[in-house]
């Protein structure tokens, strides 16, 4: 899986930046504590298809769930030695910093500002802003020139659109459901959001197509607490991710879940 030069830059920032504030006393385990406990506690998403979502029978599944189970296999010898804790966007960082979970694999983009308060693994997937539409006249992003494109208010997709497609007209919406309603009413011809999110959208609504190439690149990575006591855990996770990437496992699982490889 190809990774942008941003990996080295971001990881370098992670070494040099200091904590913006001190987290509450942690009960999250360093690697020896996790091994003694016998299970890995992981924050995941349950509503983000195909990264982390519920199956028809209520079971958690998706690329990030597969990765959590594989980490448990590699670190503890059993894929079921993992406790999955569904989280929202609002609490996924606080649970890591407050020691309620060991790590988070929860659709988290690696950014310099987040590196100030958290530690990140090597990336496991390259996400980014893309376009989805059900219109046959849109075959490539530039076909949207002069057209109405829905976007979530305050999302990073806005910056990507203004940078790469400055002549599109943006229609702000407050949710994914609102975006679909706008498209269904014909008030916009396309919707811009993360590739991972749109891949799940097209799986649920096959009449929609994801239009590539993506307009930006954003790296998804595993979140860990900051602190020297967690360095060994981070090193082990990075080594596992490197092996999984080199062996083709990460790419195979991404393809299995319908995610485009970039």
N, C-alpha and C positions, 0 to 999 in steps of 0.2 A: 504494500500500500504506500503510495508516494506521499511524502510529507513536505510542506513548504519550509523554506528557510526560517520561518517564524519560530519553529521548534527550538532551535538553538538560541535565538534571541530571547524568547520567553523564559526558557530554563535558566539562562544567564541572569535575567532579571530576578528570578526566584532566589538566587543565591545572594544578590546584593541588597534586596529590599528588606526592610525590617518591619516588625509588627506595628500596625497602626494603633492597636490597643491590646491589652492583655485579656485572653479569654478566661472564662471561669475555670476553676480547678477541673482537670480532665480525669475522666474515668475510662476513656477510650484506651484500648490496649496498644502498647508497643508490640513488636513481634514476639518476644518471649511470653508476654502476658496472653496474647492471642493463642499461641500454641498451648499454653497451660490451660486456658479456658476450653479449648477444643472447638471453637467455632469463630467465624468471622462475621461481624455485624456490619451490614451494608445498607446504606440509604439508597433507595431506587425510586423510579417513577412507576406509576401504575396506570397512567392515562396518556402516555406518549408512544403511540404505535409508530414504528416497529421497534423502538428502543426498550421500553418497559411498559407493558400493558397487560390487562387481564384477558385470558382466553374465555371461551363460552362457558366453561365450567368453573371459572373464577381463579384459575391458576395464573401466577405471574409468568410472563414469557417475554422474549425479545432479545435483541443483541446485548443489551446491558445486563440482563438477567443471566444469559449464557456466560458473559464475562465474569460476573460475580461468582458463579458456580465453578468456573474454571480456576479462578484465583484460589478458592477454597480447596480444590483438588491439588493444586500446585503447592500451597502453603501448608495444608493440614492433611493431605492424603485422601480426602473424601469430598466429592462434589456437593454432597448434602450437608457438609459442615459449615453452613452459612445461614445466617438469620437475616432475612430481607425485610427492611422497614420502609414501606411506602411513604414518600414525602412530597410536599408541595414545593414550588419554587421559593416560597417565602421562608421555609424552615430548613432547607437542605444544607445551608452553610452553618447555621447556628447549631444544628445537631452535631456536626463535625467539631466545631470549636468548643462546644460544651461537653464533649466526650460522650454523647449519647449513642454514637455509632463510631465504628473504627474508620470507615471510609465512606465516600459517596460516589456512586456511579449513576448519575441522575441528570443526564443531558446538560452537563456543565461545560461551558466554553472557557478555555484558558485565556485570561486577559491579564495585562500588567497590573491593573488595579486590584484584581482578586489575589494576585501573587503577593500582595502586601500583607494579607491576613491569613492566607492559607497556603498549603503546599500542594503541588500538582505532580502527577505522574507524567511519563511520556504520553503523547496522544494515542488514542486507539481508533479514532475515526476523524476524517476531515469533512466537516459540515460546511454550511454557508448558505447564503441567500439564493433562492431559485424562484422560478415562476411556475404556476400551475394554471391550466385552462382547459376548457372543453371545446373551445373554438378551433375549427379546422384551419382557419386562416392564419393562426399563430403557429409557426414552425420553428422560430428562433427568437431570442430575446429582442432583437432589433425590430421585429415585426410589431412590437408594441408602441412604436413611435406614434405619438398623438392619441393613443388609446387610454382608457380609464383602467387603472390597476388598483385593486384593493390592497391595503397594508394595515397591520395592527398598529394602532397609535403608540408611539414611543419605541417601536421595535428597531433593531439594527438594520432591518430590511430597508428602512427609509433612506439611510445613508448610502447603502449599496445602490439603490435605484437612482438616487440623485447623482451619484458618481458615474455609474455605468450607462444609465438610460435617462439622461436629464430631460428628455422631451416627452416623457410619459406624464400623464395626469394622475395624481394620487387621490385615492378615496380612503379616508381614515375610518377604521372600524375598531371596536373595542374587544372583539373575541373572534375565534375561529368560526363559531356558529354564525356570527354576524357577517363574516366575510362570505360564507357560503350563501347566506340569504341575499347579499348584494349581487353575487354572481348569478344566482337563480333568477333574480328580478331583471337581469340584464343591465344593471347600473355600473358594472365593471366587466371587462372581458377576461381578466386574469387576477390572480392573487399572488403576492410575493411573501415568502416566509422561508424558514430553514428547510434545506433539502430533506433532512430526516423527517421533519413534520409532514412535508408535502408527500413524501413517499408513502407514509401511513395513510394520508388523505386519499391518494389514488388507489390504494388497496381497498379502502372502505367504499370509495365512490369511483368505480372503474371508468366512468365516462370522462374523468379528468385525467390529463396527461401532464407530467412534469417536463418542463422545457429546460434543456441543458444547452450550453454549459452554465454552471452557477455564476453568479455575479460577484461572489466574494468567497473567501476561504476562512473558516473558523475551526479551531481544533478542539475536539471533545477529549477531556482527560479525567482521570480519577482524582478526587479531592481527598487530601489527608490533612491531619492537624499539623501545625508548625511546631518545631521543637526538635532538638538533637536526638531525643529519645525515640523519635519516629523515623530517623534517617535509615535505619536498617530495614524497616518495613518498606519505605519508599524504594530503596535500592533493590529489594527482592521483587517488588511489583514491577519496577522498570525492567529488570532482567527477564521476568516472565513475559511482559508485553513485547520485548524485543524478540524472544523466542517465538511467540505466537505470530508476530508479524513475519518473521523470516520463514517460518514453516508454512505460511499461507492460511493459518487458522483464522486470523482476524478477517482477512478478505473473504474467505469461504463463508463465515458466519454472516458477514454483512450482506453478501449476495443472497444467502438463504433467506434473510429477512427483507429482501427487496430493496436494499439500499444501494445507490450508485457508488461505484468506486472511482475515486479521482486521483 
